[in-house]
Amino acid sequence: NSRGTASLLKDSIPFTEFSASGPFEGHDLLRRGFTSVKNELLPSHPLELTEKNFQLNQDKTNFATLRNIQGLHAPLKLQMEFRAVKQVQRLPFLHSSNMALDTLRGNDESIGFEDILNDPSQSEVMGEPHMMMEYKLGLL
């Protein structure tokens, strides 16, 4: 055979073409994973993405303003404080209010949507304390 192995590979049919196509095609979980409707949805309103990233955009604006007013050291100090406060948390099975982070951001005196409708007893975090602690420590 003078064609060689390269031409045989080029002429071969890819494995994906063997799958059924059409309206009755089944979803292949092993190759494509679980389907998620949430990942396929587009934002329903142009402001939805802006609202999701509101706190991040607010922090960036505050850091830029602080840098222009006080210099480079002020936003760096504040970012280090944010990072230190985020590391301090309760045990994984207990709800944390992140009061220190709210105080640094200036949200401690305001009442928002999450303050009233974020009931810890209805949280999905509640679970078996021993299992959650072992998972956090990497024992599972």
C-alpha positions, 0 to 999 in steps of 0.5 A: 500500500503506497498511501501510507498511514497518514492518508488512512488517518485522514480518510477515517471517519471521526467517532462523533459522526457515528452518533445518532442525530435528529430530534430523538438523539439521546444525550451522552452523559459520559462524553458531554456531562450533565445538561444544565439549563442554567448554563444555556440561558442568556441574560433576560435583561441587559442590566442583569450582568451588571447587577450580578457584578455590582459589588465587584464594580463598586469595589473597583470604583472605590479603589480607583478613587482611593488611589487617586486621592490618597495614593497607591498604599491606601487601596493595597492596605484595604485589599489586604484587610479584605483578604484577611477578613475573608479568611476568618470564618466559622465552621463549615456547617455554621452560617457566617454573617461576615460582619467584619467584611460588611464593616470594612465595606460600609454596609454594616448600617444598611439593611438590604435584600439579603439581610431579610430574606437570607434565613440561615435555617433555609440555607443549603449549607446546613448538613452533617457537621462531621462530614462537612468538617472532614471534607474541608480538611481534605479527609474525604 
